[in-house]
Amino acid sequence: MKTPKRPDVLPVILAFEASTNQLSVAVYADGVIRAMKTAEASFGQAASLVPLAVSALAEADIDFSMISHVAAGRGPGSFTGLRVSLAAAKGVCLAHDLPGLGISGLAALAYSCGGEDGDLPMLCLADTRRGNVYAQFFAADMTPQGDIFEAQIEQLPLLVPSALGQEAILLAGHDRQAVIAAFVAAGRRVQLAGGSTICDDAVDQDLDDLFVDAGMIARLAAHHLARGIAAPLTPLYLADPRLGPKKKASA
């Protein structure tokens, strides 16, 4: 695949993300997200992603000839969604002779949320659909502290790397309400991105999950490009795909 002739020119990135039921496509240009389209799709992701891409490009007033890179979330997450998203990205790369970048969803979460509270280490989480979570710790400068792993939520406070000490952990991703309860029970302080520190069991609001989206993928891809970091368009599978949720039997 070709490489940009002008590395000093800001990239134009078409980004795909489908690691959850929330599909998204984003267009990054001039250093910002110019457009992002989302859709809910438990099934049929392949039929949804391409129309989302066409719509996002039109809103951003960008055509395929202007794209310099294609990025896609590598996971962890839905096996089917990851395959579809990566296949869509590879298809655009092949059709238009473009370089592709695979982006970890948990790293994209850390990059997106870490800037708000840059003095705290972070725990980023994704749903396994098997009752556990995929997790990864990051230092305050967003350097990964170990690999992505799978764990039960109640185990997470025991798995904090010793290098991160006893300070509050910034939390982003899946099932934050249950993770807060686990950390509070273990006597650990938790802080939500953009929120206050939680150090007791007085959580007075329901918390929605924070999902990775294509805008996060695109911004981290641009950050990686500026630093010469590359990763393939291959999935981050942490478990055998056969261990995914069982399909409902046909009526």
Helices and strands as residue ranges (DSSP letters): E 13-17, E 22-29, E 32-40, H 45-60, G 64-66, E 69-75, H 79-96, E 100-104, H 105-114, G 115-117, E 122-127, E 133-138, E 149-151, G 153-159, G 162-164, E 169-173, H 176-185, E 190-192, E 197-198, H 214-226, G 241-243
